[in-house]
Amino acid sequence: MARGLGWTVAIAALVLATAASAHDELAGALTDPEASAETRGQAVAEAAERIDAGFADSLVAVRMVLHDARGSRSEREMRIATLEGVDTGDRSLIVFDSPRDQRGTALLTWNHAESEDDQWLYLPALRRVKKIAARNRSGPFVGSEFAFEDLTSEEVSNYTWSYVGRVACDERECLKVEREPVERWSGYSRQEVFYDVETLRIERIEYYDRRGSHLKSLRSADWRVHADRHWRPGYMDMVNHQTGRRTELFWAPHAFGNGFGPDDFSTTALQRAR
């Protein structure tokens, strides 16, 4: 019993030390008069990534509600499993449970830190796996306002960064950072990302299309914290300003420590997803 308690205390101490170190290094970068906007912006993103590192894996149920410009709505239910990458990016598997005509449809994503991400879509009606070409990832995911590329993880190396400054963020204070996708096929020219000053969780993202026009806004709320540092939203709202459509995501509490491994996120596993 004593050994178990000691191990828990040691892990908790390591978590707090990592978070404190990330905040300290970020504070140094933001106050360094010699640091460029690019250096400061990347420092914000890297600090946020460090604080969330170590979650290992997660599983969550999500309800998606789609609204069109006329006020009609439809719903989908899905499960999202994620495996944290150690030497590479994270992997995720999204499986739809409803509606009936989409049950079993699944999306597998492999994020890569130094190269293009990989995505595969399984269509049970056709019993085939389709690899999504990079040039098609700006398209909508199952008719929602989320694009395929929005479903990849926030790898720092996937963007160039520029720090804007501290701004009001609803009732909180945020660090505003602009980022531009490195991927040439991205549907976005740039994004404005708002990180909560205290937790470095992403409160809001503003998306601009390839012409530079304001395209979408993503807002996250109803936050839950796991293990004192892994923040996950209970609600997300993506609004398309050009079409009047929006998509809401209602997240159940995340389950961590599921024992997932790489074999659970293979193209073979994609076909077995139920």
N, C-alpha and C positions, 0 to 999 in steps of 0.2 A: 504493500500500500504506500509506504514512504517513497519507494523508488518511483512509483507511478505519479505521485504528487510532485516529486522533484522534477520529473520529466515535463509535466504540464507547466510548472513554473518556469523552467528553462525555455520552453517553446514560447511562452507568453512574453518572456523577457526579450527573446530574439525578435519577435514580431514588433514590439514597441521600439527596440533599438533600430530596426530597419526603417520603420516609419519616421523616427526622429532624425536619423541620418539623412533620409531623402529630403525632409523638410529643411534641415540645416544646409545641405548642399544647394537646394533651390534658393534659399534666402541669400546665400552667398552670390549666386549667379545673378539674381535680380538686383542686388545692390552694388554689383561690380560696375564702376563707371566705364570700364574698358570693354564690357561685354556688349556685343551687338544685339540687335533685335532678334536675329536668327539664333544666336547662342542662347538667349534667354527663353525664346519660344520652345526650343528643343529641350531645354532644361526642365520646363514645366511638364512637357509630355513624358520625359524620362522619369521624373520624380513620381508622377501618377502611376506609371507602369511598375516602378519598383515597389510602391506601397501595396499594389494589388497582387504582386507576385507571391507564389506559394499556396494558391488555393487548390492546386492539384487537379481537381475535377469538380463538375457540378451537374445537376439535373434539375430541370424546372418545367412545370406545366404552364402554358401561356394561352390566353384567349385573345384572338384577334378580331376586332370589330372594324369593318370597312364602311365608310360613309361616302356616298357620291354627292355631286353638287345639288341634286334635287332633293336630298334628305333621305333617300333610301339607304338601308343598311343590310349587311350580311355578316355572318360570323364564321370563324374557323377556330378549331382547337388543335393545339400541337404540343409536342414535347421537344425540349432542346437539351441535348447533352453536350458537354464541353470537356475537352482534355487539355490541360495546360501543357504547352511545349517547354522542353528543357533546353535542347540545343537548336530548336527551330520554333516556328510559330505555333499557336494553338490550333486545335482541330475541333470542329463542331458537327453535330448531326441533328437536323431538324426533321421530325416525323409528324405528319398530320393524322389526327384521329377523326376529324370531322371537318366539313360535311361528308356524307357517304361517298360522293363521287370523287373525293380527294383523299379518302382514307388510304394510308400507306404510302402516299407521295412523300418523298424524302429528299433532303438536300444535304450533301456532305461537303464541308469546306476544310481545306488544308491551307492555313496561313503560312507564308514564308517570309522571313525577315529580309532576305537579300534577293528575292526573285518574285515573279508573278505568283499570286495565289492560285490554287486549283479548286474548282468546284464541279461537282457531279450531281445530276438530278435523276432520281429514280421515279419512273412513271409506271405504277402497277398495272394500269390498263394495257400497256404495251409490253410489260415485263422486260423493260430494257433500261440500261443506265446511259444517260446522255451527258457527255462532258460539255460544260458551258464555256464557250470560247471567251477570251478576255474582252473582245469587242462587244460582246452581248451582255456583260455584267452591269451595264447601266440601265438595263431594262427592268420593269416591275416584277417583283416576286409575288406569284399567285394573285395578281391583280391588285396588290396593295400599293401604298405610297412608299414602301421600302423597296429600294433597288437591290439586286443581288449583291452589289458591292457594299451596301450598307450592312450586310450580314457578316462581313469579315471582321476580325478583331482589330483593335487599335494598335497595330504595329508601328512604332515610332519611325522606322526606316521607310515606311510606305508614303511618307510626306516630307515636304520641306516646311519649316516652321518660322513664324515671326511673331514676337511678343508685342502686344498692343498696349496693355496696361491693366490696372485695377478698375473695375466698373461695377455699378449696381447690377444685381442679378435677382430680380424680384425682391424678396426681403433679405437676401444675403449679399455678400460681396464675392465677386468672381475675378479670376485672372483670365483676361480675354487674349486668345491666341489665334492667329490666322494660319491655316495650313493649306498647302497645295498638293494634290495627289501626284505622286511620281508616275503612276500607271498612265500611259498615254491614251488608253481607251476609256478612262474614267469619264463619267457623265458630268463631272463637276470641274469648274475652273478653280474654285477655292471654297473653303469652309471657315466659318468663324466658330470657334469652340470656347465655351465658357466653363472654366474649372472652378469649383467651390474653393475658396481660399484655405479653409481649415482642413478639408478632407481630400481635396483634389479629385473628387468625383465630377463627372461631366454633367452639368445641369442642363445645358442647352447647346444645340448646334444649328447654325444657319447655313444653308446650302445654296450655292450659286451655280447656275448652269454654265455650259461652255461659252456662251455669249456674255457671261458676267451678270446676267439678270438673277434677281432673287427668286429661287425656285421653291425651297421647302424650309420648314422649321421643325426641329425635333426638341420636345421638352420632356424631361424625366422628373418624376415625383414619387412620393410615398416610399422613401428610401428605407432599406433595412440594412443593418450592418452585421456581418458575420466575422467571428474571431477578431473583433475589435478593429478591423481595417478593410475587409472586403465588402464594399458597398454595392448593393444591387437595387435597382428601382422596382417598385411594385406597379408602376404605371408609366407608359410612354405614349406620347401623342405626336404623330407626324402629320403636318399640315402642308398640302401642296397649294401655294399661293397662286399658281397659274391656272389650275383647273378647278379649284374649290373643293377638291376631295381631301379626305383625311383618313388615317388609320390609327386606331387605338390598340395598345397592347396592355393586357392586364396579367401581371405576373404573380404566380403563386410563390410562396417562400422557396428559395433554392435549397437543395440537398447537396451537401459536400461530402467528400470521402466515400465515393461510391465504388472505388476500386477499379475504375475504367483503365483500359490499356490501349495501345495502338491498334490492336486487332479489332477493337470495338468501333474504330473509325476508318475502316478500309472500304474499298468499293464492294467487296464481298459482303461485309456487314451491312452496307447500304441496301443491298437486295433482300437481306433478311429482316430489315427494319419493319416492325409492326407496332 
